[in-house]
């Protein structure tokens, strides 16, 4: 029994550290415990993991302080395979513990240079998908590149890394406004939103609403609070960037870029998941699943938005994405997160939240409040669409 408990503790901590939300973690661990005849209860938050073991004679609880988690699709896929082997009795507990230790010791799949380049490619491609032209694509790519460089640099200074969002948002808005001097008039909003798309906590906001909808009030509230703090840091950064840009006399250049061809969006939609492969530390063989997910998400939201049904378009797009992701997960026996997360990122209401912050900072209170309400409504619509898809096609795996 001691070996089983140690394995359960290590597995739960590893799953938590690789970005699995609370409701999926608890469901997965209960499935494993039932399969190996261990009576245990789990309670997870973004920072704390509680595991209670009980028998007829004794009960004990382990509290684990977890480090900040980040999505790692490679380890997530290997963990899913390990879990299936344990549940199918294909591995002993001792052998499973050895395999789990090997997964934890895996080195980083991609280095800093590849990470930085992937961020730049993802942001510039997102600018194209958001309707930007050559100027927006260029500025967004440069902002993404510099954010990648700054993020890698701040890893050497843990205390300053907490202010990374503040530094990056200050640079993004300042550079976007200053660029008008040499690149001419263009959409600062598109360039800034897409350049910072990986920093805007739209995904965290949607995940918090999902956890709240699944009855995980503590974890959902903590994630919601963290997302709110990130938005505040972005707001402060925008304010500082605006103040800095006002110190410079900026006369827009008269440079005019040619109109972007329509076929560029097809290239952009193939580059975005390539960036996700690196950002989420996935294996290259998983690219086509992410590509299919992004296709489903992007074209479904484009289609439903044409009906002018507001946030309902997010609901139907999320429902479509959930049906496709759940179906593929059952067919190809891969974690649903592998296909769900990339698609969700293209649907999350982070851009609306950014507009809300910008309006509030610029003293446009009414517009800011309206945008903030739209952000929450879009997050709720996305969550509802995913929940309905889970009712139609149930998952046969934990995550």
N, C-alpha and C positions, 0 to 999 in steps of 0.2 A: 504493500500500500504506500510506503514511503516513496518508492521510485515513481509511482503513478502521480503522487502529489507534487513531487519535484518537477516532473515533466509538465504537468498541468500549469504550474506557476510559470515555468520558463516559456511555455508556448503562449500563454495569455499575455505575458509581458512583451514577447516578440511581435505578436499580432498587433498589440496596442502601439508599439513603437514604429510600425510600418503603416500607420495612417488609417486603420479600420475604425469607423465610427462606433459609438458605444452600443447601439442596438444590434448591430451585426456581430460585434465581438461577443456579446453576451449570448446571442443565439448560437454562434459557432461553438463556443466553449461548452454550452449545455449539451449540444449534440455529441461532442467528443466524450464528455463525462458519462453520458448515458450509454455510449457504446463500449466503454471500458469499465462500467459498473463502479463509478465514483460518484458519491453524493456531494455536490458542491454548488454554491451559489456565487454569482459574480455581480459586481457593481463597478461600472467604469465611468470615469470622467476624463477630460483631456489631460489631467495631471495626476490623478490618483486611481489605483486599481485595487479593489477589495476582493479577496477570494476567501470564502468560508467553506471549510470542509467539516462534515459531520458524519458520525457513526452512531451506533446504538449507545455507546458509552461516553463519547467525547466529542467536543466541538471546538474548532479553533479557526481563527481568522488571520489572514496575512494581508498587510497593507503595503503596497508597493508605490513608491514615489517614482513616477515615470518621467522620462525626458520628453521634450517636445517632439511630437511625431511628425513624420513626413512620408508622403506616398512613395513607395518603392515597389514598382510593379514586378520586378524580377523576383524579389524575395516573396512578394505576395503570391505569385504563381507557384513558387516552390513550396510555400507553406500550404497552399491549397492541395497540392499533390501529396504532401506529407500527411495532411489531415485525412484525406481519402484513404490512404494506405492504412492508417491507424484504425479508422472506422471499419474498414473491410478486413481487419485482422491480418493484413499482409506484412506487418512489421511488429516486432516486440517493442515494449516500452523502452527498453535499454537501447535498442537499435534506433528507435525514433528519436531518442534524446541525443544520440551521436549525430544523426542527420540534422537535427535542429541546431546543434552547435556549429555544424558546418555552414548552415545557412546564415547564422549570425556573424560568422567570420568572413563572409564574402566581401571582397574589396569593392570600392566604388567602381562602377562600370565605366563611367565617363569622367574625363579630367576637366579642369577649370576652363581650358580654351574651348573645348567642344561645348561645354555648358553655356559659355558666353555667346558663342556663335548661334547656338540653338535658340537662345532668348531673342537675339536680334532678328533671326529668321521668322520666329513665331510672331513677334510684334509687328514686323513689316507686313507679313501675310495677313494678319488680323486687320491691319489698316485697309488693305485692299478689300477684304470681305465686308468691312463696315462702310464701304462706299467711298474711300479716299482715293485720291489721284496719286501721281508720281511724287509730288511734294510731300503729301501725308505719309506715303510709304517710306520715303527717305528719312524724314524726321523721326517717324515712329521707330524705324530700325536703329537709328543712332541713339535714341533714348533707351531702347531696349538693350543695346550693346553697352552703354555706359552704366545702366542699372546692373547688368551682369558683372561688369568689372568692379563696381562699387561693392556689390554683394560678396564677391569673392575676396575682395580686399578686407572687408569688415569681419570675415571669419577669423582673421588673426587678432581681432580686438573684440572679444566677447561682450565687454561692457558697452561698446559703441554700437554693436550689432542690433541692439534693441531700438536704436534710433535710425535704422536703415530706411524704414518707410518714410520718415521725415526728410532725410537727406535726399532720397530718390525723388520724392514728389516735389521738393524745392527745385532740384535740378531740372526735372521734366518740364515744369511750367515756365521756368526762366528760359530754358533753351528753346522751347517751342515759341515763345513770344519774341525772343531775340532773333530767331531764324528768319523772321519776316524781313530783316534788313538785307539778307543776301538771297533769299529764296522767293521773295514776293508774297503776295496775299494767298493764304490757304486756310484750311480749317484747323485751327489750333485745337479745337475740341477733339476731333477725330484722332489727330496725331498724339495728343496727350493721353487720351483714354486707352488707345491701343498700345502706346508705348509703356504704359503702366498696368496693362491688363493682368499681369501675373501678380501684381501687388494689391490690386483692388480686391477686397475680401468678399466678392460676390459668392464664390463657392462656399466659403465658411458660413456666410449668412444663410444660404440655402440649406446647408448641412445642419445648422442649428435649428432651423424650422422643422427639418425632417426628424431630428431627434426629439423635439418637443411634441411633434405629431405622433411619434411612436411611444410616448409616455416617459421619456427620459428627461424629466424637467431639469435636473441638476446639470447634466452634461450639456443639454441644449442651451440653458441659460448662460453657462460659462462660455460656450462657443459664441453665442450672440453678443455677450459682453466684450469678448476679445475682438470680434468683428467691428463692434461699435468703437472701441479704442483705436483700432487701425484706421477707421474712417476719420476719427478726430485728428490722428497724427497726419493723415493726408491733408486735412483741412488746414492745419497749422503750416504744413509745407507749402500748400498753395498760397496761403497768405504771405509767407516769407518770399516765395518766388515772385509773386506780384509786386511786392515792395522793392525787390532787387531790380526787376525789369523796369520799374518806373524811374529808376535812377539813370537809365540810359536813354538817350535820344534815339528813337528808332523810327526812321523813315522807311516804309516798306519799299522794297525793290520792285521794279516793273518787269521782272522775269516772269515769263509765262511758260508753263510746261504743257506739252501736248496732252490731249485727252487720253486717258488710259483705255486700252481696248477691252472689250467685254470678256474675251477669252482669258484675260489675266486672272479672273476669279477662279477659273478651273485649276490654274497652276497654284494659286494661293491655298485652295482647300486641300491640296495634296502636300503642301509644305507644312501647314499647321500641325498635323499629326506627327510629322517627322520631328518637329521640335518637341512635341509631347513625349516622344520615345526617350529623348535625352532627359527632359525635365523630370519625368516620373521614373527614370532609371529602369526602363523596360528593355526587354530583349528586342533586337531588330526584327525577329520573326513575328513579333506582335504588331508590327506597323500596320498591316492590312486590316486588322480588327479595329484599330484606332481610326484608320481612314474611313472605314465603313460607318463607324459611330459618328464621326464628324460630318460625313455626307448626310446621314439621317437627320442629325440635329440641325444643320445649316439649311438644308432644303425644306425640311418640314416647317421650321419657323418662318422661312421666306414664303412658303405656300399659305400657311394659316394667317400670316400677317396681311396678306392681300385681301382678306375678307373684312378688315377693319373691325376686329372684335376685341381689341385691347389686350388685356392680360390673359384672356381666354386662349389667345394664340400660343402663349407660353405653356398653358395647360395641355393643349392638344399636341404640341411639339414634344413636351416631356413625356406624355403618354405614349407617343409613337416611339420615342427613344427607349423608354422602359420596356415596351413590348419587344422591340428588336434585340435589345441587350439581353433580356431574360431568355428569349428564344435561343439566341446564339450561345449563351452560357450553358444551357441544357444540351444543345446539340454538340458543341465542340468541347464541352467539359473544361471550361476555363472560368476563372473568377469573373463574376459579372462586373466588378469594379473596373476591370481592364477595359471594358467597352463603354461603361456608363460614365465614368469621370470625364474623359475627353469631350464627350458630347454635351455633358452638363455645363462645362466651362463656356461653350459657345451660347448657352441659353441663360446663364446666371445673370441676375439684374445688377451686376457690378457697375456697368456703364451708367445706369440710371442713378445709382447711388453717388457716382462721381459727379454727375450733373447737379444733384441735390446739394452736395458739398460746395461746388463752385458757385451755385446761386446764393447760398447762405453767406459765403465769404464775401461775395460781391454785394451784400446787403439787399438781395432780392429774396426777401423772407418768404413771401407767398409762394413763389416758384419753387423755392427750396423745400418747403413743407409738402407741396404737391408732389414733387419728385421723390421725396422720402417715403410718402405714402405709397406711391407707385412701386417703389423698390420692394417694400414689404408685401404688397399685393402680388407682385411678380414672383417673389420667393415662395409665397403660399401657393400660388397657381402651379409652380414647378413641382413643389412637394406633393400636391394633390394629384397631379398627373402621374408621378412615379408611384404613389401609393395605389392608384387605380390599376396601373399596369401590373403591379405585384399581385393584385387580387385576381387578375385575368390569367396570368402565367406565373405560377409560384416557382420560386427558386428551389433547386434540389441541393444547394450548397450554401455555406454560411455567408460568403462574401464574394 
